[in-house]
Amino acid sequence: MGRLCLVCILVGCGGDVGVVDGGASSMDAASAPDGGTPRDAGPPFDAGPPLRVLFVGNSYTYFNDMPGVVAAIGATTGAYVEVDTVTQGGATLRDHWESTGARGRVESEAFDAVVIQGQSLEAANMGGDFDVHAERFADALAEAGSEGVWFATWARRDVEGEPRALMEAIEASYERAAAHHGGTVARVGAAWEIALLADPDLELFEADRSHPTAAGSLLTACVIFEALTGRAPVLPDPAPLGVPPDVARALCAIADDGVRCDPEQSLCDGACVDWDSSSCGGCDVACSPGDPCQLGVCGCPAPRVGCHEVCTWIQSDPTNCGACDRACPLAAVCDEGECACPAGRVRLDAFVPTDLDPGCDAWGGEPEACARAAHRGCAAVGDALACFTSGFGPPMGHAPSPPELRCVNGDVRETTYTQLSTHVPECDGVTERIGAGCTTAIHRHCVAAGAVSGFGPVESDGDSVTVTCLSDATVVATTMDELSGWASRCVPDAQSCSVAAWNYCASIGHDSGYGPVEVDGGDVEVVCVGPTS
């Protein structure tokens, strides 16, 4: 299915997040990095005392006066929150413990709750240092009788890596911190990923792909408010920070229901239920057939498509080429949603050799049987897509060998060992059926037929032999000394030294090769196949 509109989240994440006319306090200016005084959020809607909350963090906290947004939501919801801050740009938990004054305020002022936010990457990349100082803060909170709320930040986009994996690593560190003395995790990063999966065009990041926009800070505030109070946030009217009302409601709906449960769970009728395609982001929210449920949202980011609940690149997946379950023929590739011929070099794992010839129990095994298997595997691809008629390989010899066959479009023709022996007497089907003599005999046979070269036997039965002649190939003169540099223990034999010919041809701009096909003392000829670079 295509990308979801963000406001559709309201259907799956609870539509009771309201916007109340009036009753909201005016927002203070953005808090200074060095902290500030408590903000009065206006009279509470209930008779309970205000919740005194200290925010300890850095620019992710003080951008757009996010603590003030929490206070404004509290005033509208009826859960009065009095906020104070200790913030410093780029501060880590170590900085807050040692130098910003946060530690002293936590230990001496007995806040009802303290929201703690570390530097944006330290929870993922500085796990040991983060854990040490998180535990110290957790101990201080417990000693002061304050509730710890751990602000698990989002995965910034200005660093390499998979955002969801980074988010999960960050959240895991904050989960460890919360577990130390029973604190609460405000799953801000998870809420951001849910929102961005629903609408990848949603602007939560500033241009630096790290800091929050107004919408990002509003979503953060809603998640933190719910973590502080356990209550569904109700937004002032107009919504804070100039966020459009429909977007603001959808964002806070994520905070209310979308991140209350553990990762990969939905809140259904008050219970946390594992995500699946029948309960995705809310009770009885079913995904379309084939679509996965990811972070509480059905479907896949374009251009991927859901196939059997897995996001699939149908433009390039040969098992789902252009549509789910449209599989390409053996070894074929998927190119722009259409099955196509692979490049000439085809990986060995595309074929099971014993399926092609029972005598070839493993590639590189019995030479005659494996030569038949290579030919038959390439021809099978050709039968399906008119790609190839034959093939050779894999190259053998005392050198690293590419795990490939070279498929070709050649002239597959019948001959006999009797005829081949006129070119090289040893290739008579008795003295030799495959080897150096037959390699030369087949090469000469194809040259006599007007081709550049040829290889084989690709099939044989008694005196009958099938070979493949090539017109699109290049005969290259070289020496045994040169050839031996590409494979040790290389003797002038097309079986034991074929990897040397393959590697030598690749070194001069072709993609593969075979031989030697002619040997005259130290001078040899090999056949190179494929276009030059």
Order of alpha helices (4+ residues) and beta strands (2+ residues): alpha-beta-beta-alpha-alpha-beta-alpha-alpha-beta-alpha-alpha-beta-alpha-beta-alpha-alpha-beta-alpha-beta-beta-beta-beta-beta-beta-beta-beta-beta-alpha-alpha-beta-beta-beta-alpha-alpha-beta-beta-beta-alpha-alpha-beta-beta
